[in-house]
Amino acid sequence: MDFLKRRWGVTSPYQVAVIFLVFAITGMLSVYVSRFVFEILHLTKEDPFWLRAVVYIVTVLPAYQVILLTVGTIFGQHKFFKNFLRIMLGRFLFWKRPKKKTSKVS
């Protein structure tokens, strides 16, 4: 748990537990969203995989991000999930994170 606290920049085991809870709730809600979207569009397993994948990427992934930020905010972790989503979106779009400036002492 100490590894996650350091990696995520959180201070207490309580925050780590809340973050896990937010991810769990978001995952469950995104399953409901994907089922709902697929039912509205009448997509089934018989439809081509590529079509289902495109619909999933275009609809469910953005919905996941909105749900994650919303649930994270409800649980008081807005700042963490805002930064998490910024990093995640950057990885999807292959953005480079700005390097930290280091000061050289001569």
C-alpha distances in whole Angstrom, upper triangle without the diagonal:
4,5,5,6,9,10,11,12,11,11,9,7,11,11,8,10,13,12,11,15,17,16,17,20,21,21,23,26,26,27,30,31,31,34,36,36,37,40,41,42,43,41,41,40,43,43,42,38,39,40,37,35,36,36,33,32,34,33,30,28,29,29,25,25,27,25,21,23,25,22,20,22,23,20,20,18,21,20,17,18,21,20,18,21,23,21,21,25,26,24,27,30,29,29,28,26,28,27,26,29,29,32,34,35,39
4,5,5,6,8,10,10,10,9,9,8,12,12,10,12,15,14,14,17,19,19,20,23,24,24,26,28,29,30,33,33,34,36,38,39,40,42,44,44,46,44,43,42,46,45,44,41,41,42,39,37,38,38,35,34,36,35,32,30,31,31,27,26,28,27,23,24,26,24,21,23,25,21,21,18,21,20,17,19,22,20,18,22,23,21,22,26,26,25,27,30,29,28,27,24,26,25,24,26,26,29,31,32,35
4,5,5,6,8,10,10,11,12,11,14,13,11,13,16,14,14,18,19,18,20,23,23,23,26,28,27,29,32,32,33,35,37,37,38,41,42,43,44,42,41,40,44,43,42,38,38,40,37,34,36,36,33,31,34,33,30,28,29,29,26,24,27,26,22,23,26,24,21,24,25,22,22,19,21,20,16,18,21,18,16,20,21,19,19,23,23,22,24,27,26,25,24,22,23,22,21,25,24,27,29,31,34
4,5,5,6,8,8,10,10,9,12,10,7,11,13,10,11,14,15,14,16,19,19,19,22,24,24,26,28,29,29,32,34,34,35,38,39,39,41,39,39,38,41,40,39,36,36,37,34,32,33,33,30,28,31,30,27,24,25,26,22,21,23,22,18,19,22,20,17,20,21,18,18,15,18,16,13,14,17,15,13,17,18,16,17,20,21,20,22,25,24,24,23,20,22,22,21,25,25,28,30,32,35
4,6,5,6,5,6,7,7,10,8,7,10,12,11,12,15,16,16,18,20,20,21,24,25,26,28,30,30,31,34,35,36,37,40,41,41,43,41,41,41,44,43,42,39,39,39,37,34,35,35,32,30,32,32,29,26,27,27,24,22,24,23,19,20,22,20,17,19,21,17,16,14,16,15,12,14,17,15,14,18,19,17,18,22,22,21,24,26,26,25,24,21,22,22,21,24,24,27,29,30,34
4,6,5,7,8,10,11,14,12,10,14,16,14,15,18,19,18,21,23,23,24,27,28,28,30,33,33,33,36,37,37,39,42,43,43,45,43,43,42,45,44,43,40,39,40,38,35,36,36,33,31,33,33,30,27,28,28,25,23,26,25,21,21,24,23,19,21,23,20,19,16,18,16,13,16,18,15,14,18,19,16,18,21,21,21,24,26,24,23,22,19,20,19,18,20,21,23,25,27,30
4,6,8,11,12,13,15,13,11,14,15,13,14,18,17,16,19,22,21,21,25,26,25,27,30,30,30,33,35,35,36,39,40,40,42,39,40,39,42,41,40,36,36,37,35,31,32,33,30,28,30,30,27,24,25,26,22,21,23,23,19,19,22,21,18,20,23,20,19,16,17,15,12,14,16,13,11,15,16,13,15,18,18,17,20,22,21,20,19,16,18,17,16,20,20,23,26,28,31
4,6,9,11,11,13,10,9,12,13,10,12,15,14,14,17,19,18,19,22,23,23,25,28,27,28,31,32,32,34,37,37,38,40,38,38,38,41,40,39,35,35,36,33,30,31,31,28,26,28,28,25,22,22,23,20,18,20,20,16,16,19,18,14,16,19,16,15,12,13,11,8,10,12,10,9,13,13,12,13,17,17,16,19,21,21,20,19,16,18,18,17,20,21,24,27,29,33
4,7,10,11,13,10,10,14,14,12,14,17,17,17,20,21,21,22,25,26,26,29,31,30,31,34,35,35,37,40,40,41,43,41,42,41,45,43,42,39,38,39,37,34,34,35,31,29,31,30,28,25,25,26,23,20,22,22,18,18,20,19,16,17,20,17,15,12,14,11,9,12,13,11,11,15,15,14,16,19,19,19,22,24,23,22,20,17,18,18,16,19,20,22,25,27,31
4,6,8,9,7,7,11,11,10,13,15,15,16,18,20,20,22,24,25,25,28,30,30,31,34,35,35,37,39,40,41,43,41,42,42,45,44,43,40,39,40,37,35,35,35,32,30,32,31,28,26,26,26,23,21,22,21,18,17,19,18,14,15,17,14,13,10,13,11,8,12,14,12,12,16,17,16,18,21,21,22,24,26,26,24,23,20,21,21,20,23,23,26,29,30,34
4,7,9,7,9,12,12,12,15,17,17,18,21,22,22,24,27,27,28,31,32,33,34,37,37,38,40,42,43,44,46,44,45,45,48,47,46,43,43,43,41,38,39,39,35,34,35,34,32,29,29,29,26,24,25,24,21,20,22,20,17,18,19,16,14,12,15,14,12,15,17,16,16,20,21,20,22,25,25,25,28,30,29,28,27,24,24,24,22,24,25,27,30,31,34
4,5,5,7,9,10,11,13,15,16,17,19,20,22,23,25,26,27,30,31,32,33,36,37,37,39,41,42,44,45,44,44,44,47,47,46,43,43,43,40,38,39,39,35,34,36,34,31,29,30,29,26,24,25,24,21,20,22,19,16,18,18,15,14,13,16,15,13,16,19,18,18,21,23,22,23,26,27,27,29,32,31,30,29,26,27,27,25,28,28,31,33,34,38
4,5,5,6,9,10,11,12,14,15,17,18,20,21,23,24,26,27,29,30,32,34,35,36,38,39,41,42,43,42,42,41,45,45,44,41,41,42,39,37,38,37,34,33,35,34,30,28,29,28,25,24,25,23,20,20,22,19,16,18,18,15,15,14,17,17,14,17,20,19,18,21,23,22,23,26,27,27,29,32,32,31,30,27,29,29,27,30,31,33,36,37,40
4,5,5,6,9,10,10,12,14,15,16,18,20,21,22,24,26,27,28,30,32,33,34,36,38,39,41,42,41,41,41,44,44,44,41,41,41,38,36,37,36,33,33,34,32,29,28,28,27,23,23,23,21,18,19,19,16,14,16,15,12,12,11,15,16,14,16,19,19,18,21,23,23,23,26,28,28,29,32,32,32,31,28,30,30,29,32,33,35,38,39,43
4,5,5,6,9,10,10,12,14,15,16,18,20,21,22,25,26,26,28,30,31,32,34,36,37,38,40,39,39,39,43,42,42,38,39,39,36,34,35,34,30,30,31,30,27,25,25,24,21,20,20,19,15,15,16,14,11,13,13,10,9,8,12,12,10,12,15,15,14,17,19,19,20,23,24,24,26,28,29,28,28,25,27,27,26,29,30,32,35,37,40
4,5,5,6,9,10,11,12,14,15,17,19,20,21,23,25,26,27,29,30,31,33,35,36,37,39,37,37,37,41,40,40,36,36,37,34,32,33,32,29,28,30,29,25,23,24,23,20,19,20,19,15,16,17,15,12,15,15,12,12,10,14,14,11,12,16,15,14,17,19,18,18,22,23,23,24,27,27,27,27,24,26,26,25,29,30,32,35,37,40
4,5,5,6,9,10,11,12,14,15,17,18,20,22,23,24,26,28,29,30,32,33,35,36,38,36,36,36,40,39,39,36,36,37,33,32,33,32,29,28,30,28,25,24,24,23,20,20,21,18,15,16,17,14,12,15,15,11,12,11,15,16,13,14,18,18,16,18,21,21,20,24,25,25,26,29,30,29,29,27,29,30,29,32,33,36,39,40,44
4,5,5,6,9,10,10,12,14,15,16,18,20,21,22,24,26,27,28,30,32,33,34,36,35,35,35,39,38,38,35,36,35,32,31,32,31,27,27,28,26,23,22,22,21,18,17,18,15,12,13,14,10,9,11,11,7,9,8,12,13,11,11,15,16,14,17,19,20,19,22,24,24,25,28,29,28,29,26,29,29,29,32,33,36,39,41,44
4,5,5,6,9,10,11,12,14,15,16,19,20,21,22,25,26,26,28,30,31,33,34,33,33,33,37,36,36,32,33,33,30,28,29,28,24,24,25,24,21,19,19,18,15,14,15,13,10,11,13,10,8,11,11,9,10,8,10,12,9,9,12,13,11,13,16,16,15,18,20,20,21,24,25,25,25,23,25,26,26,29,31,34,37,39,42
4,5,5,6,9,10,11,13,14,15,17,19,20,21,23,25,26,27,29,30,32,33,31,31,31,35,34,34,31,31,32,28,27,28,27,24,23,25,24,20,19,20,19,15,15,17,14,11,14,15,12,10,14,14,11,13,11,14,15,12,12,15,16,13,15,18,18,17,20,22,21,22,25,26,26,27,25,27,28,28,32,33,36,39,41,45
4,5,5,6,8,10,11,12,14,16,17,18,20,22,23,24,26,27,29,30,32,30,30,31,34,34,34,31,32,32,28,27,28,27,24,24,26,23,20,19,20,18,15,15,16,13,11,13,13,10,9,12,12,9,12,11,14,16,14,13,16,17,15,16,20,20,19,21,24,23,24,27,28,28,29,27,30,31,31,35,36,39,42,44,48
4,5,5,6,8,10,11,12,14,16,16,18,20,21,22,24,26,27,28,30,29,29,29,33,32,33,30,30,30,26,25,26,25,21,21,23,20,17,16,17,15,12,12,12,10,7,9,10,6,6,9,9,7,10,9,11,13,11,9,13,15,12,13,17,17,16,18,21,21,21,24,26,26,27,25,28,29,29,33,35,38,41,43,46
4,6,5,6,9,10,10,12,15,15,16,18,20,21,22,24,26,27,28,26,27,27,30,30,30,27,27,27,24,22,23,22,19,19,20,19,15,14,15,14,10,11,12,10,7,10,11,9,8,12,13,11,13,11,13,15,12,10,13,14,12,12,16,16,14,16,19,18,19,22,23,24,25,24,27,28,28,32,34,37,40,42,46
4,5,5,6,9,10,11,13,14,16,17,19,20,21,23,25,26,27,26,26,26,29,29,29,26,27,27,24,22,24,23,19,20,22,20,16,16,17,15,12,13,15,11,10,13,13,10,11,15,14,13,16,14,16,18,16,14,17,18,15,16,20,19,17,20,22,22,21,25,26,27,28,27,30,32,32,36,37,41,44,46,49
4,5,5,6,9,10,11,12,14,16,17,18,20,21,23,25,26,25,25,26,29,29,29,27,28,27,23,23,24,22,19,20,21,18,15,15,16,13,11,12,13,9,8,12,11,8,10,13,12,11,14,14,15,18,16,14,17,19,16,16,20,20,18,20,23,23,22,25,27,28,30,28,31,33,34,37,39,42,45,48,51
4,5,5,6,9,10,10,12,14,15,16,18,20,21,22,24,23,23,24,27,27,27,24,25,24,21,20,21,19,16,16,18,15,12,11,12,10,7,9,9,6,6,9,9,7,9,12,12,12,15,13,14,16,15,12,14,16,14,13,17,18,15,17,20,20,19,22,24,25,27,26,29,31,31,35,37,40,43,46,49
4,5,5,6,9,10,11,13,14,15,17,18,20,21,22,21,21,21,25,24,24,22,22,22,19,18,19,18,14,15,17,15,11,11,13,11,8,10,12,9,9,12,13,11,12,16,16,15,18,17,17,19,17,14,17,18,15,15,18,18,16,17,21,20,19,22,24,25,27,26,30,32,33,36,38,42,44,47,51
4,5,5,7,9,10,11,13,15,16,17,19,20,21,20,20,20,24,24,25,22,24,23,19,19,21,19,15,17,19,16,12,13,15,12,10,13,14,10,11,14,14,12,14,17,16,16,19,18,19,22,20,17,20,22,19,18,22,22,19,21,24,23,22,25,27,29,31,30,33,35,36,40,42,45,48,51,54
4,5,5,6,9,10,11,12,14,15,17,19,20,19,20,21,24,24,25,22,23,22,19,19,20,17,14,16,17,14,10,12,13,10,8,11,11,8,9,13,11,10,13,15,14,15,18,18,18,21,20,16,18,21,18,17,21,22,19,20,23,23,22,24,27,28,30,30,33,35,36,39,42,45,48,51,54
4,5,5,6,9,10,10,12,14,15,16,18,17,18,18,22,21,21,19,20,19,15,15,16,14,11,12,13,10,7,8,10,7,6,9,10,8,9,13,12,12,14,17,17,17,20,19,18,21,20,16,18,20,17,15,19,20,17,17,21,20,18,21,24,25,28,28,31,33,34,38,40,44,47,50,53
4,5,5,6,9,10,11,12,14,15,16,15,15,16,19,19,20,18,19,18,14,14,16,14,11,13,15,12,9,11,13,10,9,13,14,11,13,16,16,15,17,20,20,20,23,22,22,25,23,19,21,23,20,19,22,23,19,20,24,23,21,24,26,28,30,30,34,36,37,41,43,47,50,53,56
4,5,5,6,9,10,10,12,14,15,15,15,17,20,19,21,19,21,19,16,16,18,15,12,15,16,12,10,13,14,11,11,14,14,11,14,17,16,15,18,20,19,20,23,23,23,26,24,21,23,25,23,21,24,25,22,22,26,25,23,26,29,30,33,33,36,39,40,43,46,49,52,55,58
4,5,5,6,9,10,11,12,14,13,15,17,20,19,20,18,19,17,14,15,15,12,10,12,13,9,7,10,11,8,9,12,12,10,13,15,14,14,17,19,19,20,23,22,21,24,23,20,21,23,21,19,22,23,20,20,24,23,21,23,26,28,31,31,34,37,38,41,44,48,51,53,57
4,5,5,6,8,10,11,12,11,12,13,16,15,16,15,15,14,10,11,12,9,7,10,11,8,6,9,11,9,10,13,14,12,15,17,17,17,20,22,22,23,26,25,24,26,25,21,22,25,22,19,23,23,20,20,23,23,20,22,25,27,30,31,34,37,38,42,44,48,51,54,57
4,6,5,6,9,10,10,9,10,12,15,14,16,15,17,15,11,13,15,12,10,14,14,11,10,13,15,12,13,17,17,15,18,20,20,19,22,24,24,25,28,27,27,29,28,24,26,28,25,23,26,27,24,23,27,26,23,26,29,31,34,34,38,40,42,45,48,52,54,57,61
4,6,5,6,9,10,10,12,15,17,16,18,18,19,16,13,15,16,12,11,15,14,11,10,14,15,12,13,17,16,15,18,20,19,19,22,24,23,25,28,27,26,29,28,25,26,28,26,23,26,28,25,24,28,27,25,27,30,32,35,35,38,41,43,46,49,52,55,58,61
4,5,5,6,8,9,11,14,16,14,16,15,16,13,10,12,12,9,9,12,11,8,8,12,13,11,13,16,15,15,18,20,19,20,23,24,24,26,29,28,26,29,28,24,25,27,25,22,25,26,23,22,26,25,22,24,28,29,32,33,36,39,41,44,47,51,54,57,60
4,6,5,6,5,7,10,12,11,13,13,14,11,8,11,12,8,9,12,12,10,10,13,15,13,15,18,18,18,20,23,22,23,26,27,27,29,31,30,29,32,31,27,28,30,27,25,27,28,25,24,27,27,23,25,29,31,34,35,38,41,43,46,49,53,55,59,62
4,5,5,6,8,11,13,12,15,16,17,14,12,15,15,12,12,16,15,13,13,17,18,16,17,21,20,19,22,25,24,24,27,29,28,30,33,32,31,34,33,29,30,33,30,27,30,31,28,27,31,30,27,29,32,34,37,38,42,44,46,50,52,56,59,62,65
4,5,8,11,14,16,14,17,17,18,14,13,16,15,12,13,16,15,12,13,17,17,15,18,21,20,19,23,24,23,24,27,28,28,30,33,32,31,34,33,29,30,32,30,27,30,31,28,27,30,30,27,29,32,34,37,38,41,44,46,49,52,56,59,62,65
4,5,9,13,13,11,13,14,15,11,10,13,13,9,11,14,13,11,13,16,17,16,18,21,21,21,24,26,25,26,29,30,30,32,35,34,32,35,34,30,30,33,31,27,30,31,28,26,29,29,26,27,30,32,36,37,40,43,46,49,52,55,58,61,64
4,6,10,11,9,12,14,15,12,11,14,14,11,13,17,16,14,15,19,20,19,21,24,24,23,26,28,28,28,31,33,32,34,37,36,35,37,36,33,33,35,33,30,32,34,30,29,32,31,28,30,33,35,39,40,43,46,48,52,54,58,61,64,67
4,7,8,6,9,10,12,9,7,11,12,9,11,14,14,13,14,17,19,18,19,22,23,23,25,27,27,28,30,32,32,34,36,35,34,36,35,31,32,34,31,28,31,31,28,27,30,29,26,27,30,33,36,38,41,44,46,49,52,56,58,62,65
4,5,6,9,10,12,10,8,12,14,12,12,16,17,16,16,19,21,20,21,24,25,24,26,29,29,29,32,34,34,35,38,36,36,38,36,33,34,35,32,30,33,33,29,29,32,30,27,29,32,35,38,39,43,45,47,51,53,57,60,63,66
4,5,8,8,11,10,8,11,14,13,13,16,18,17,17,19,22,21,22,25,26,25,27,30,30,30,32,35,35,36,38,37,36,38,36,33,34,36,32,30,33,33,29,29,31,30,27,29,31,34,37,39,42,45,47,50,53,57,59,62,65
4,7,8,11,11,10,13,15,15,15,18,20,20,20,22,25,24,25,28,29,29,30,33,34,33,36,38,38,39,42,40,40,42,40,36,37,39,36,33,35,35,32,31,34,32,29,31,33,36,39,41,45,47,49,53,55,59,61,65,67
4,6,9,7,7,10,12,11,13,16,17,17,17,20,22,22,23,26,27,27,29,31,32,32,34,37,37,38,41,39,38,40,38,34,35,36,34,31,33,33,29,29,31,30,26,28,30,33,37,39,42,45,47,51,53,57,59,62,65
4,5,5,7,9,10,11,13,15,16,17,17,19,22,22,23,26,27,27,29,31,32,33,34,37,38,39,41,39,38,39,37,34,35,35,33,30,32,32,28,27,29,27,24,26,28,31,34,36,40,42,45,48,51,55,57,60,63
4,5,5,6,9,10,10,12,14,15,15,17,20,20,20,23,25,25,26,29,30,30,32,34,35,36,38,36,35,36,34,31,32,32,29,27,29,28,25,24,26,24,21,23,25,28,31,33,37,39,42,45,48,51,54,57,60
4,6,5,6,9,10,10,12,14,15,16,18,19,20,22,24,25,26,28,30,30,32,34,35,36,38,35,34,35,34,30,30,31,28,26,27,27,23,22,24,22,19,20,23,26,29,31,35,37,40,43,46,49,52,55,58
4,5,5,6,9,10,11,12,13,15,17,18,19,21,23,23,25,27,28,29,31,33,34,35,37,35,34,35,34,30,30,31,29,26,27,28,24,23,25,24,20,21,24,27,30,32,36,38,41,44,47,51,53,57,59
4,6,5,6,9,10,10,11,13,15,16,16,19,21,21,22,25,26,26,28,30,31,32,34,32,31,33,31,28,28,29,27,24,26,26,22,22,24,23,19,21,24,27,30,32,35,38,40,44,46,50,52,56,58
4,5,5,6,9,10,10,11,14,15,15,17,19,20,21,23,25,25,27,29,30,31,33,30,29,31,29,25,26,27,24,21,23,23,19,18,21,19,16,18,20,23,26,28,32,34,37,40,43,46,49,52,55
4,5,5,6,8,10,10,12,14,15,17,19,20,21,23,24,25,27,29,30,31,33,31,29,30,29,25,25,26,24,21,22,23,19,18,20,19,15,16,19,22,25,27,31,33,36,39,42,46,48,52,54
4,6,5,6,8,10,11,12,14,16,17,18,19,21,22,23,25,27,28,30,31,29,28,29,28,25,25,26,24,21,23,23,20,18,21,20,17,18,22,24,27,29,32,35,37,41,44,47,50,53,56
4,6,5,5,7,9,10,11,13,15,15,17,19,20,21,22,24,25,27,29,27,25,27,25,22,22,24,21,18,20,21,17,16,19,18,15,17,20,22,26,27,30,33,35,39,41,45,48,51,54
4,6,6,5,8,10,10,12,14,15,16,18,20,21,22,24,25,26,28,26,24,25,24,20,20,21,19,16,18,18,14,13,16,15,11,13,16,19,22,23,27,30,32,35,38,42,44,48,51
4,6,7,7,9,11,12,13,15,16,18,19,21,22,24,25,27,28,26,24,25,25,21,20,22,20,17,18,19,16,14,17,17,13,14,18,19,23,24,28,31,33,36,39,43,45,49,52
4,6,6,6,9,11,11,12,14,16,17,18,20,22,23,24,26,24,22,24,24,20,20,22,20,16,18,20,17,15,18,18,15,17,20,22,25,26,29,32,34,38,41,44,47,50,53
4,6,5,6,9,10,10,12,14,15,16,18,20,21,22,24,22,21,23,21,18,18,20,18,15,17,18,15,14,18,17,15,17,20,22,25,25,29,31,33,37,39,43,46,49,52
4,5,5,6,9,10,11,13,14,15,16,18,20,21,22,20,19,20,19,15,15,17,14,11,14,15,11,10,14,14,11,13,16,18,21,21,25,28,30,33,36,39,42,45,48
4,5,5,6,9,10,11,12,14,15,17,19,20,21,19,17,19,18,14,14,16,14,11,13,14,12,10,14,14,12,13,17,18,21,21,24,27,29,32,35,39,42,45,48
4,5,5,6,8,10,10,12,14,15,16,18,20,18,16,19,18,14,15,17,15,12,15,17,14,13,17,17,15,17,20,21,24,24,27,30,31,35,38,41,44,47,50
4,5,5,6,9,10,10,12,14,15,16,18,16,15,17,16,12,13,15,13,10,13,15,12,12,16,16,14,16,19,20,23,22,26,28,29,33,36,39,42,45,48
4,5,5,6,9,10,10,12,14,15,16,14,12,14,13,9,10,12,10,7,10,12,10,9,13,14,12,15,17,18,20,19,22,25,26,30,32,36,39,42,45
4,5,5,6,9,10,11,12,14,15,14,12,14,14,10,10,13,12,10,12,15,13,12,16,17,16,17,20,20,23,22,25,27,28,32,35,38,41,44,47
4,6,5,6,8,10,10,12,14,13,12,15,14,11,12,15,13,11,14,16,14,15,18,19,18,20,23,23,25,24,27,29,30,34,36,39,43,45,49
4,5,5,6,8,10,11,12,10,9,12,11,7,9,12,10,9,12,14,12,13,16,17,16,19,21,21,23,22,24,27,27,31,33,36,39,42,46
4,6,5,6,9,10,10,9,7,9,9,6,7,10,9,8,11,13,12,13,16,17,17,19,21,20,22,21,23,25,26,29,32,35,38,40,44
4,5,5,6,9,10,10,8,11,12,9,10,13,13,12,15,17,16,16,20,21,20,22,25,24,26,24,27,29,29,32,35,38,41,44,47
4,5,5,6,9,9,9,12,12,9,11,14,13,13,16,18,17,18,21,22,22,24,26,26,27,26,28,30,30,33,36,39,42,44,48
4,5,5,6,5,5,9,8,6,9,11,11,11,14,16,15,17,19,20,21,23,25,24,25,23,25,27,27,30,32,35,38,41,44
4,5,5,5,4,8,9,8,9,12,13,13,15,17,17,18,21,22,23,24,26,25,26,24,26,28,27,30,33,35,39,41,45
4,6,8,8,12,12,11,13,16,16,16,19,21,20,21,24,25,26,27,29,29,30,28,30,32,31,34,36,39,42,44,48
4,6,8,11,11,11,13,15,15,16,19,20,20,22,24,25,26,28,29,29,29,27,29,31,30,33,35,37,41,43,46
4,6,8,9,10,12,14,14,16,18,19,20,21,23,25,26,28,29,28,28,26,27,29,28,30,32,35,38,40,43
4,6,5,6,9,10,11,12,14,16,16,18,20,21,22,24,25,24,25,22,24,25,24,27,29,32,35,37,41
4,6,5,6,9,10,10,12,14,15,16,18,20,21,22,24,22,23,20,22,24,23,26,29,31,35,37,40
4,6,5,6,9,10,11,13,14,15,17,19,20,21,22,20,21,18,19,21,20,22,25,27,31,33,37
4,6,5,6,9,10,11,12,14,15,17,18,20,21,19,19,17,18,20,19,22,24,27,30,33,36
4,5,5,6,8,10,10,12,14,15,16,18,19,18,19,17,19,21,21,24,26,30,33,35,39
4,5,5,6,9,10,11,12,14,15,16,18,16,17,15,17,19,19,22,25,28,31,34,38
4,5,5,6,9,10,11,13,14,15,16,14,14,12,14,16,16,19,22,25,28,31,34
4,5,5,6,9,10,11,12,14,15,14,15,13,15,17,18,21,23,27,30,33,36
4,5,5,6,8,10,10,12,14,13,14,13,16,18,19,23,26,29,32,35,38
4,5,5,6,9,10,11,12,10,11,10,12,15,16,20,23,26,29,32,35
4,6,5,6,9,10,10,9,9,8,11,13,15,18,21,25,27,31,34
4,5,5,6,9,10,10,11,11,14,17,19,22,25,28,31,34,37
4,5,5,6,8,8,11,11,14,17,19,23,26,29,32,35,38
4,5,5,6,5,7,8,11,14,16,20,23,26,29,32,35
4,5,5,6,8,9,13,15,18,21,24,27,30,33,36
4,6,8,11,12,16,18,21,24,27,31,33,37,39
4,6,9,11,14,17,20,23,26,30,32,36,38
4,6,9,12,15,18,21,24,27,29,33,35
4,6,9,12,15,18,21,24,27,30,33
4,6,9,12,15,17,21,23,27,29
4,6,9,12,15,18,21,24,27
4,6,9,12,15,18,22,24
4,6,9,12,15,18,21
4,6,10,13,16,19
4,7,10,13,16
4,6,10,13
4,6,10
4,6
4
